[in-house]
Amino acid sequence: MALLPILTAPDPRLKTVSQLVTQVTDETRQLMDDMLETMYAAPGIGLAAIQVGVPQRIIVMDLAGQDEEPAPLYLVNPEKTQASPETVLHEEGCLSVPEFYEDVERPITATITYLDYQGQKQSLNTEGLLARCIQHEMDHLEGVLFIDHLSRLKRSIILKKLIKSRKLQSTS
């Protein structure tokens, strides 16, 4: 397995709409394994393939706590088939927008269909953190970052700070 570099905003590749995966192959599984290792090392709880520069509709997640056994979830070509009309506002962060957290409104529950690690079709009813995380990661597949749900002013301030931070890091 290998650690992959995570793209950070405002990298234009993060705005790419990801392509459907035609078949879950050994290469697909290797990418998912590498993504999971990268996510754990970051550390994070979810990662979309586009965040490591691969424009494919692939997400890996693990919501297990520090003292729990890992419980990885692999979602290929995830599709939201149902979402509750009720929404909730909750703080989100993102490995591609490091060190920034803002409240985002999302549906409380969602039903997702996807292909699993073996390429088998699955359906998952989600709520709480799982629903939020999957919807956040699915946004990445459409080229949407959580900051795109914020006001133009808030988004602009965050992006300017990220650019400034990157410039400071490259000069030191």
N, CA, C and O of each residue as an XYZ file, in Angstrom:
688
protein
N       0.843     -1.183      0.000
C       0.000      0.000      0.000
C       0.883      1.239      0.000
O       2.053      1.184      0.377
N       0.309      2.349     -0.424
C       1.076      3.581     -0.554
C       0.264      4.771     -0.072
O      -0.955      4.822     -0.231
N       0.971      5.728      0.521
C       0.339      6.990      0.885
C       0.289      7.871     -0.354
O       1.282      8.008     -1.069
N      -0.856      8.458     -0.600
C      -1.061      9.308     -1.768
C      -1.130     10.761     -1.333
O      -1.635     11.053     -0.249
N      -0.632     11.682     -2.157
C      -0.754     13.105     -1.804
C      -2.204     13.561     -1.906
O      -2.904     13.244     -2.869
N      -2.644     14.310     -0.898
C      -4.014     14.837     -0.875
C      -4.011     16.253     -1.437
O      -3.268     17.116     -0.970
N      -4.851     16.481     -2.447
C      -4.980     17.812     -3.043
C      -5.668     18.742     -2.058
O      -6.577     18.333     -1.337
N      -5.230     19.994     -2.031
C      -5.886     20.978     -1.182
C      -6.375     22.161     -2.013
O      -5.778     22.522     -3.027
N      -7.468     22.747     -1.560
C      -8.058     23.911     -2.221
C      -7.024     25.030     -2.226
O      -6.264     25.169     -1.267
N      -6.982     25.818     -3.273
C      -7.908     25.885     -4.400
C      -7.460     25.090     -5.632
O      -7.693     25.550     -6.750
N      -6.836     23.934     -5.481
C      -6.398     23.119     -6.617
C      -7.598     22.898     -7.551
O      -8.625     22.380     -7.113
N      -7.481     23.284     -8.825
C      -8.616     23.182     -9.746
C      -9.073     21.745    -10.005
O     -10.210     21.536    -10.428
N      -8.219     20.756     -9.762
C      -8.623     19.358     -9.965
C      -9.748     18.957     -9.017
O     -10.517     18.045     -9.320
N      -9.850     19.637     -7.865
C     -10.918     19.333     -6.912
C     -12.295     19.711     -7.454
O     -13.313     19.280     -6.914
N     -12.332     20.504     -8.504
C     -13.598     20.926     -9.121
C     -14.025     19.985    -10.240
O     -15.053     20.215    -10.877
N     -13.260     18.939    -10.489
C     -13.557     17.967    -11.536
C     -14.733     17.076    -11.148
O     -14.806     16.600    -10.015
N     -15.638     16.854    -12.072
C     -16.715     15.888    -11.857
C     -16.131     14.509    -12.170
O     -15.622     14.279    -13.267
N     -16.206     13.605    -11.209
C     -15.598     12.285    -11.346
C     -16.412     11.378    -12.269
O     -17.630     11.508    -12.387
N     -15.699     10.459    -12.918
C     -16.289      9.539    -13.878
C     -16.735      8.240    -13.214
O     -16.144      7.808    -12.224
N     -17.776      7.621    -13.761
C     -18.231      6.322    -13.282
C     -17.136      5.275    -13.463
O     -16.370      5.316    -14.425
N     -17.079      4.352    -12.535
C     -16.171      3.217    -12.630
C     -16.943      2.122    -13.360
O     -18.032      1.741    -12.931
N     -16.389      1.612    -14.459
C     -17.113      0.623    -15.252
C     -17.084     -0.765    -14.624
O     -18.018     -1.549    -14.794
N     -15.997     -1.070    -13.891
C     -15.869     -2.383    -13.270
C     -14.911     -2.264    -12.087
O     -13.894     -1.576    -12.180
N     -15.229     -2.928    -10.979
C     -14.328     -2.963     -9.824
C     -13.295     -4.060    -10.094
O     -13.609     -5.251    -10.109
N     -12.060     -3.618    -10.304
C     -10.963     -4.525    -10.650
C      -9.944     -4.558     -9.517
O     -10.099     -3.863     -8.513
N      -8.905     -5.367     -9.683
C      -7.815     -5.389     -8.712
C      -7.172     -4.005     -8.609
O      -6.761     -3.583     -7.528
N      -7.089     -3.308     -9.735
C      -6.526     -1.946     -9.744
C      -7.407     -0.998     -8.920
O      -6.902     -0.155     -8.178
N      -8.717     -1.146     -9.059
C      -9.670     -0.333     -8.283
C      -9.495     -0.612     -6.793
O      -9.451      0.313     -5.982
N      -9.395     -1.900     -6.437
C      -9.230     -2.273     -5.029
C      -7.903     -1.758     -4.482
O      -7.838     -1.338     -3.327
N      -6.843     -1.783     -5.292
C      -5.546     -1.257     -4.853
C      -5.661      0.240     -4.571
O      -5.134      0.728     -3.572
N      -6.351      0.965     -5.451
C      -6.568      2.400     -5.237
C      -7.332      2.617     -3.935
O      -6.973      3.494     -3.149
N      -8.383      1.828     -3.697
C      -9.172      1.987     -2.473
C      -8.325      1.686     -1.238
O      -8.441      2.383     -0.230
N      -7.483      0.669     -1.301
C      -6.588      0.350     -0.178
C      -5.621      1.503      0.081
O      -5.399      1.881      1.231
N      -5.047      2.059     -0.982
C      -4.120      3.188     -0.849
C      -4.843      4.419     -0.304
O      -4.301      5.147      0.529
N      -6.066      4.644     -0.777
C      -6.850      5.775     -0.277
C      -7.145      5.616      1.207
O      -7.054      6.578      1.969
N      -7.499      4.400      1.617
C      -7.812      4.155      3.027
C      -6.581      4.404      3.895
O      -6.678      5.040      4.945
N      -5.435      3.910      3.463
C      -4.195      4.129      4.216
C      -3.882      5.629      4.297
O      -3.465      6.124      5.344
N      -4.083      6.337      3.197
C      -3.851      7.784      3.151
C      -4.791      8.503      4.112
O      -4.377      9.403      4.843
N      -6.063      8.097      4.104
C      -7.064      8.709      4.979
C      -6.713      8.492      6.446
O      -6.788      9.422      7.249
N      -6.328      7.254      6.800
C      -5.956      6.963      8.186
C      -4.755      7.808      8.613
O      -4.721      8.313      9.736
N      -3.780      7.964      7.732
C      -2.550      8.699      8.059
C      -2.796     10.196      8.193
O      -2.049     10.879      8.894
N      -3.831     10.720      7.532
C      -4.036     12.175      7.467
C      -4.238     12.887      8.806
O      -3.603     13.930      8.954
N      -5.010     12.486      9.777
C      -6.046     11.468      9.796
C      -7.389     12.068      9.406
O      -7.647     13.252      9.623
N      -8.245     11.218      8.821
C      -9.581     11.643      8.443
C     -10.551     10.489      8.578
O     -10.172      9.383      8.964
N     -11.827     10.761      8.252
C     -12.844      9.707      8.336
C     -13.440      9.391      6.976
O     -14.211      8.439      6.851
N     -13.102     10.169      5.950
C     -13.601      9.922      4.611
C     -12.671     10.534      3.582
O     -12.011     11.541      3.841
N     -12.626      9.910      2.404
C     -11.767     10.411      1.338
C     -12.352      9.992     -0.008
O     -12.689      8.826     -0.211
N     -12.469     10.945     -0.916
C     -12.926     10.672     -2.277
C     -11.706     10.591     -3.193
O     -10.703     11.266     -2.965
N     -11.802      9.761     -4.228
C     -10.661      9.550     -5.122
C     -10.154     10.856     -5.737
O      -8.948     11.016     -5.924
N     -11.048     11.786     -6.051
C     -10.606     13.048     -6.657
C      -9.673     13.807     -5.712
O      -8.850     14.601     -6.167
N      -9.792     13.575     -4.407
C      -8.917     14.267     -3.450
C      -7.477     13.789     -3.550
O      -6.567     14.453     -3.053
N      -7.260     12.643     -4.188
C      -5.890     12.173     -4.442
C      -5.585     12.234     -5.938
O      -4.678     11.565     -6.433
N      -6.372     13.058     -6.647
C      -6.102     13.319     -8.057
C      -6.642     12.292     -9.030
O      -6.270     12.306    -10.203
N      -7.512     11.401     -8.576
C      -8.080     10.365     -9.449
C      -9.566     10.671     -9.652
O     -10.356     10.522     -8.720
N      -9.956     11.098    -10.857
C     -11.351     11.504    -11.090
C     -12.293     10.325    -11.333
O     -12.934     10.233    -12.380
N     -12.364      9.437    -10.362
C     -13.268      8.290    -10.424
C     -14.231      8.368     -9.248
O     -13.903      8.934     -8.206
N     -15.419      7.800     -9.418
C     -16.471      7.871     -8.401
C     -16.229      6.797     -7.340
O     -16.917      5.777     -7.290
N     -15.234      7.059     -6.497
C     -14.824      6.132     -5.443
C     -14.669      6.906     -4.141
O     -14.093      7.994     -4.110
N     -15.202      6.315     -3.056
C     -15.092      6.894     -1.717
C     -14.673      5.790     -0.757
O     -15.128      4.650     -0.863
N     -13.796      6.146      0.185
C     -13.508      5.256      1.313
C     -13.832      6.020      2.588
O     -13.686      7.241      2.652
N     -14.279      5.279      3.609
C     -14.638      5.899      4.884
C     -14.382      4.922      6.012
O     -14.345      3.709      5.805
N     -14.207      5.462      7.205
C     -14.173      4.638      8.408
C     -14.534      5.539      9.579
O     -13.785      6.453      9.927
N     -15.687      5.275     10.183
C     -16.171      6.099     11.291
C     -15.888      5.469     12.651
O     -16.373      5.958     13.671
N     -15.106      4.387     12.676
C     -14.783      3.734     13.949
C     -13.973      4.688     14.825
O     -13.110      5.414     14.332
N     -14.257      4.680     16.123
C     -13.511      5.503     17.073
C     -12.108      4.957     17.303
O     -11.771      3.867     16.841
N     -11.296      5.726     18.020
C      -9.901      5.352     18.261
C      -9.762      4.010     18.967
O      -8.820      3.266     18.694
N     -10.669      3.693     19.857
C     -10.587      2.450     20.632
C     -11.404      1.321     20.019
O     -11.610      0.289     20.657
N     -11.872      1.507     18.787
C     -12.692      0.499     18.126
C     -11.921     -0.149     16.977
O     -10.964      0.415     16.448
N     -12.364     -1.341     16.613
C     -11.791     -2.023     15.457
C     -12.084     -1.198     14.206
O     -13.176     -0.645     14.080
N     -11.128     -1.104     13.277
C     -11.423     -0.409     12.022
C     -12.641     -1.022     11.334
O     -12.851     -2.235     11.367
N     -13.437     -0.152     10.712
C     -14.641     -0.597     10.007
C     -14.718      0.128      8.663
O     -15.603      0.955      8.446
N     -13.778     -0.190      7.759
C     -13.746      0.534      6.488
C     -14.991      0.287      5.646
O     -15.563     -0.803      5.648
N     -15.390      1.324      4.931
C     -16.521      1.265      4.025
C     -16.015      1.743      2.666
O     -15.422      2.817      2.555
N     -16.254      0.943      1.650
C     -15.803      1.257      0.290
C     -17.040      1.475     -0.562
O     -17.915      0.612     -0.624
N     -17.116      2.628     -1.220
C     -18.280      2.944     -2.044
C     -17.813      3.323     -3.448
O     -17.127      4.326     -3.639
N     -18.193      2.513     -4.416
C     -17.887      2.778     -5.816
C     -19.193      3.171     -6.503
O     -20.214      2.501     -6.346
N     -19.149      4.251     -7.255
C     -20.329      4.789     -7.946
C     -21.507      5.012     -6.988
O     -22.627      4.608     -7.302
N     -21.281      5.643     -5.832
C     -22.397      5.858     -4.909
C     -23.440      6.795     -5.518
O     -23.120      7.741     -6.238
N     -24.691      6.495     -5.201
C     -25.791      7.305     -5.697
C     -26.806      7.481     -4.571
O     -27.214      6.511     -3.932
N     -27.202      8.708     -4.341
C     -28.223      8.985     -3.325
C     -29.583      8.754     -3.963
O     -29.976      9.468     -4.886
N     -30.303      7.746     -3.461
C     -31.606      7.417     -4.031
C     -32.744      8.050     -3.245
O     -33.866      8.161     -3.739
N     -32.445      8.463     -2.016
C     -33.463      9.093     -1.183
C     -32.767      9.930     -0.121
O     -31.702      9.558      0.372
N     -33.366     11.050      0.228
C     -32.858     11.891      1.315
C     -34.045     12.485      2.057
O     -35.073     12.806      1.461
N     -33.884     12.622      3.355
C     -34.974     13.175      4.152
C     -35.148     14.661      3.851
O     -34.172     15.361      3.579
N     -36.391     15.140      3.900
C     -36.594     16.577      3.724
C     -36.075     17.368      4.929
O     -35.757     18.552      4.817
N     -35.994     16.686      6.099
C     -35.475     17.357      7.290
C     -33.945     17.464      7.167
O     -33.263     16.522      6.765
N     -33.449     18.629      7.521
C     -32.009     18.867      7.466
C     -31.495     19.246      8.844
O     -32.262     19.574      9.749
N     -30.186     19.193      8.978
C     -29.554     19.609     10.219
C     -28.268     20.358      9.864
O     -27.581     20.030      8.897
N     -27.968     21.363     10.669
C     -26.749     22.151     10.515
C     -25.707     21.574     11.455
O     -25.954     21.442     12.653
N     -24.524     21.223     10.911
C     -23.482     20.626     11.739
C     -22.118     20.994     11.176
O     -21.957     21.200      9.974
N     -21.155     21.071     12.059
C     -19.796     21.449     11.662
C     -19.140     20.354     10.827
O     -19.242     19.168     11.140
N     -18.463     20.777      9.755
C     -17.706     19.867      8.897
C     -16.302     20.407      8.690
O     -16.047     21.608      8.782
N     -15.411     19.484      8.409
C     -14.048     19.798      8.014
C     -13.720     18.940      6.813
O     -14.544     18.135      6.377
N     -12.520     19.105      6.271
C     -12.167     18.371      5.056
C     -10.653     18.295      4.921
O      -9.947     19.270      5.179
N     -10.161     17.129      4.516
C      -8.721     16.970      4.317
C      -8.199     17.859      3.188
O      -7.008     18.167      3.144
N      -9.076     18.269      2.282
C      -8.672     19.159      1.190
C      -8.827     20.640      1.540
O      -8.468     21.512      0.750
N      -9.358     20.911      2.720
C      -9.471     22.276      3.239
C      -8.962     22.215      4.677
O      -9.723     22.415      5.623
N      -7.656     21.935      4.832
C      -7.128     21.646      6.169
C      -7.279     22.802      7.157
O      -7.094     23.972      6.821
N      -7.621     22.427      8.383
C      -7.680     23.326      9.535
C      -8.842     24.316      9.515
O      -8.841     25.276     10.286
N      -9.827     24.104      8.654
C     -11.004     24.966      8.625
C     -12.242     24.118      8.866
O     -12.385     23.024      8.320
N     -13.126     24.643      9.688
C     -14.363     23.947     10.044
C     -15.498     24.951      9.999
O     -15.380     26.060     10.521
N     -16.599     24.556      9.372
C     -17.769     25.439      9.270
C     -19.036     24.595      9.307
O     -19.015     23.407      8.983
N     -20.136     25.220      9.705
C     -21.431     24.541      9.726
C     -21.990     24.424      8.309
O     -21.981     25.386      7.541
N     -22.480     23.221      7.979
C     -23.094     22.949      6.684
C     -24.432     22.260      6.944
O     -24.536     21.397      7.815
N     -25.449     22.646      6.184
C     -26.765     22.039      6.323
C     -26.902     20.884      5.334
O     -26.640     21.032      4.140
N     -27.320     19.726      5.859
C     -27.492     18.536      5.019
C     -28.721     17.752      5.494
O     -29.153     17.907      6.636
N     -29.287     16.906      4.612
C     -30.378     16.029      5.041
C     -29.939     15.130      6.202
O     -28.788     14.698      6.254
N     -30.849     14.854      7.118
C     -30.558     14.041      8.299
C     -30.320     12.586      7.919
O     -29.448     11.931      8.490
N     -31.092     12.072      6.955
C     -30.934     10.683      6.524
C     -30.796     10.637      5.010
O     -31.222     11.551      4.303
N     -30.192      9.556      4.526
C     -30.064      9.345      3.083
C     -29.923      7.853      2.813
O     -29.319      7.116      3.592
N     -30.488      7.432      1.703
C     -30.314      6.060      1.242
C     -29.365      6.102      0.055
O     -29.545      6.884     -0.878
N     -28.349      5.245      0.108
C     -27.280      5.239     -0.888
C     -27.207      3.852     -1.525
O     -27.264      2.840     -0.827
N     -27.081      3.809     -2.846
C     -26.743      2.557     -3.519
C     -25.324      2.703     -4.040
O     -24.899      3.803     -4.393
N     -24.595      1.607     -4.090
C     -23.191      1.650     -4.491
C     -22.694      0.246     -4.783
O     -23.380     -0.738     -4.509
N     -21.501      0.164     -5.339
C     -20.805     -1.106     -5.496
C     -19.799     -1.202     -4.364
O     -19.125     -0.221     -4.051
N     -19.689     -2.375     -3.745
C     -18.758     -2.556     -2.631
C     -17.363     -2.940     -3.135
O     -17.101     -2.901     -4.337
N     -16.494     -3.301     -2.235
C     -15.097     -3.651     -2.523
C     -14.993     -4.770     -3.558
O     -14.047     -4.810     -4.345
N     -15.958     -5.668     -3.554
C     -15.955     -6.796     -4.501
C     -16.739     -6.495     -5.779
O     -16.797     -7.330     -6.682
N     -17.344     -5.304     -5.859
C     -18.114     -4.937     -7.038
C     -19.567     -5.362     -6.968
O     -20.272     -5.342     -7.977
N     -20.022     -5.749     -5.779
C     -21.412     -6.164     -5.587
C     -22.284     -4.951     -5.272
O     -21.885     -4.075     -4.506
N     -23.467     -4.906     -5.863
C     -24.387     -3.788     -5.623
C     -24.935     -3.870     -4.201
O     -25.356     -4.935     -3.750
N     -24.927     -2.734     -3.497
C     -25.388     -2.644     -2.116
C     -26.303     -1.430     -1.967
O     -26.282     -0.508     -2.782
N     -27.099     -1.460     -0.913
C     -27.938     -0.320     -0.550
C     -27.736     -0.077      0.939
O     -27.648     -1.022      1.723
N     -27.664      1.177      1.320
C     -27.375      1.525      2.705
C     -28.275      2.674      3.135
O     -28.310      3.721      2.489
N     -29.004      2.474      4.231
C     -29.785      3.555      4.839
C     -28.902      4.204      5.882
O     -28.410      3.532      6.788
N     -28.697      5.497      5.763
C     -27.761      6.186      6.649
C     -28.460      7.285      7.443
O     -29.485      7.829      7.031
N     -27.865      7.592      8.598
C     -28.323      8.718      9.412
C     -27.123      9.217     10.207
O     -26.077      8.570     10.245
N     -27.287     10.367     10.837
C     -26.239     10.909     11.689
C     -24.939     11.160     10.950
O     -24.934     11.617      9.808
N     -23.826     10.851     11.625
C     -22.502     11.118     11.066
C     -22.280     10.364      9.761
O     -21.665     10.903      8.841
N     -22.762      9.139      9.660
C     -22.583      8.364      8.429
C     -23.265      9.060      7.255
O     -22.672      9.181      6.182
N     -24.492      9.514      7.442
C     -25.211     10.225      6.376
C     -24.468     11.496      5.986
O     -24.312     11.792      4.801
N     -24.013     12.240      6.979
C     -23.291     13.492      6.713
C     -22.004     13.222      5.950
O     -21.718     13.882      4.951
N     -21.237     12.259      6.416
C     -19.942     11.975      5.805
C     -20.102     11.495      4.363
O     -19.375     11.943      3.477
N     -21.038     10.596      4.128
C     -21.252     10.105      2.763
C     -21.675     11.251      1.839
O     -21.182     11.353      0.715
N     -22.582     12.109      2.305
C     -23.025     13.226      1.466
C     -21.880     14.204      1.205
O     -21.764     14.743      0.104
N     -21.039     14.432      2.204
C     -19.866     15.294      2.048
C     -18.950     14.718      0.966
O     -18.526     15.430      0.056
N     -18.650     13.414      1.080
C     -17.749     12.785      0.115
C     -18.373     12.715     -1.273
O     -17.675     12.867     -2.275
N     -19.680     12.487     -1.337
C     -20.343     12.458     -2.639
C     -20.305     13.825     -3.313
O     -20.259     13.908     -4.540
N     -20.324     14.887     -2.530
C     -20.149     16.233     -3.098
C     -18.822     16.315     -3.852
O     -18.759     16.891     -4.938
N     -17.758     15.740     -3.276
C     -16.449     15.762     -3.945
C     -16.540     15.157     -5.344
O     -15.890     15.638     -6.272
N     -17.342     14.108     -5.498
C     -17.466     13.445     -6.793
C     -18.095     14.354     -7.842
O     -17.955     14.123     -9.043
N     -18.795     15.398     -7.373
C     -19.411     16.387     -8.264
C     -18.570     17.657     -8.365
O     -18.996     18.634     -8.980
N     -17.378     17.651     -7.767
C     -16.518     18.835     -7.811
C     -16.912     19.905     -6.812
O     -16.600     21.081     -6.999
N     -17.603     19.497     -5.739
C     -18.097     20.447     -4.736
C     -17.370     20.222     -3.413
O     -17.304     19.097     -2.918
N     -16.829     21.293     -2.849
C     -16.208     21.255     -1.526
C     -17.214     21.756     -0.490
O     -18.162     22.462     -0.833
N     -17.007     21.392      0.771
C     -17.965     21.841      1.796
C     -18.012     23.359      1.872
O     -19.047     23.925      2.225
N     -16.910     24.030      1.547
C     -16.913     25.498      1.589
C     -17.778     26.098      0.485
O     -18.131     27.275      0.553
N     -18.125     25.308     -0.530
C     -19.016     25.792     -1.576
C     -20.446     25.951     -1.069
O     -21.275     26.582     -1.724
N     -20.733     25.379      0.098
C     -22.060     25.533      0.722
C     -22.124     26.809      1.573
O     -23.187     27.155      2.090
N     -20.997     27.501      1.719
C     -20.925     28.702      2.554
C     -21.186     29.947      1.714
O     -21.273     29.881      0.488
N     -21.308     31.068      2.391
C     -21.461     32.332      1.668
C     -20.186     32.612      0.866
O     -19.108     32.118      1.196
N     -20.330     33.403     -0.177
C     -19.182     33.756     -1.014
C     -18.086     34.413     -0.170
O     -16.902     34.157     -0.390
N     -18.467     35.252      0.784
C     -17.492     35.933      1.631
C     -16.706     34.944      2.484
O     -15.477     34.998      2.517
N     -17.405     34.038      3.177
C     -16.712     33.044      4.016
C     -15.786     32.173      3.181
O     -14.648     31.915      3.573
N     -16.275     31.718      2.025
C     -15.472     30.871      1.142
C     -14.220     31.613      0.693
O     -13.127     31.047      0.698
N     -14.370     32.856      0.312
C     -13.251     33.670     -0.160
C     -12.197     33.858      0.937
O     -10.998     33.773      0.669
N     -12.639     34.109      2.150
C     -11.717     34.284      3.281
C     -10.924     32.996      3.520
O      -9.708     33.042      3.705
N     -11.602     31.859      3.517
C     -10.930     30.577      3.745
C      -9.913     30.300      2.640
O      -8.783     29.901      2.922
N     -10.309     30.511      1.381
C      -9.388     30.249      0.270
C      -8.161     31.155      0.330
O      -7.045     30.707      0.065
N      -8.363     32.429      0.677
C      -7.222     33.350      0.793
C      -6.267     32.896      1.895
O      -5.049     32.978      1.735
N      -6.817     32.417      3.015
C      -5.973     31.920      4.106
C      -5.215     30.668      3.689
O      -4.046     30.508      4.040
N      -5.866     29.779      2.945
C      -5.187     28.569      2.464
C      -4.032     28.916      1.525
O      -2.949     28.339      1.626
N      -4.268     29.860      0.610
C      -3.221     30.281     -0.326
C      -2.063     30.913      0.428
O      -0.901     30.624      0.142
N      -2.374     31.773      1.390
C      -1.336     32.426      2.189
C      -0.533     31.386      2.967
O       0.694     31.471      3.018
N      -1.204     30.405      3.573
C      -0.538     29.358      4.332
C       0.388     28.545      3.433
O       1.506     28.214      3.827
N      -0.074     28.225      2.232
C       0.735     27.464      1.285
C       1.985     28.247      0.888
O       3.070     27.676      0.782
N       1.831     29.563      0.668
C       2.991     30.394      0.305
C       3.994     30.444      1.446
O       5.202     30.391      1.215
N       3.499     30.545      2.690
C       4.392     30.573      3.843
C       5.157     29.260      3.981
O       6.341     29.258      4.316
N       4.477     28.145      3.721
C       5.110     26.827      3.828
C       6.172     26.628      2.760
O       7.197     25.997      3.016
N       5.935     27.164      1.557
C       6.893     26.972      0.471
C       8.127     27.851      0.628
O       9.163     27.559      0.030
N       8.043     28.923      1.418
C       9.208     29.785      1.627
C      10.021     29.387      2.847
O      11.131     29.883      3.038
N       9.479     28.486      3.686
C      10.233     28.100      4.879
C      10.939     26.786      4.707
O      11.616     26.324      5.626
